[in-house]
Amino acid sequence: MNVTLAWTPGAGSTSQSVQYKLASASTWTTFSTVSGTTATVNVTGLSDNLIYDFRITTACNGGTSTVSPTVQKINIICPTVTITPASTSLSYSFPEIGGSVTTYAVKLFDSTGNSELASQTPTGTTTLTGTFSSLTASTTYKLRVIPTAGTITKTDCAFTTGVTSAPPVCNAPTNVTADLTAQP
């Protein structure tokens, strides 16, 4: 993952240190030191699904260094969802994506993806699963996974489409006959 930081340099700045750390860490790492007039840097080599904190530390001739406010960024990778249909339900499963992502919601939508019909929290540890029930047979639905890391929620994971199967065939008996039998 790469993150492009942009800022307005502080007046009197002679150099600036671009720093980052995992949000859960206490120690900052200097990615690069740039001139006092530089206003953008592309930080490379970061891992997906982890929350990072970023800041710019400014050095001035004869002055005290100052630190920008901290900003957070994460690149959440959407999981691949597998759907198993039944006549009135859709079961789903997907791998836990790890990193700073700690919670998930799975939302069920109509076939257009415009109307949310239900939402649930999946269960499991390495593989997360759930089932939406009481659905209409032979109907198309869309599911969306919404992962959350800290206060950052990814709401734009692609829809996964599932179609409930046709109801089981239950045919009426045929060739029914009745014979009268004489009673003694």
Buried (B, 14 or more C-beta within 10 A) or exposed (E): BEBEBEBEBBEEBEBBBBBBBBBEEEEBEEBEBBEBEBEEBEBEEBEEBBBBBBBBBBBBEEEEEBEBEBBBBBBBBBBEBBBEBBBBBBBBBBEBBEBBBEEBBBBBBEEEBEEEEBEBEBEEEEEBBBBBEEBEBEBEBBBBBBBBBBEBEBEEBEBBBBBBBEEEEEEEEEEEEEEEEEEE
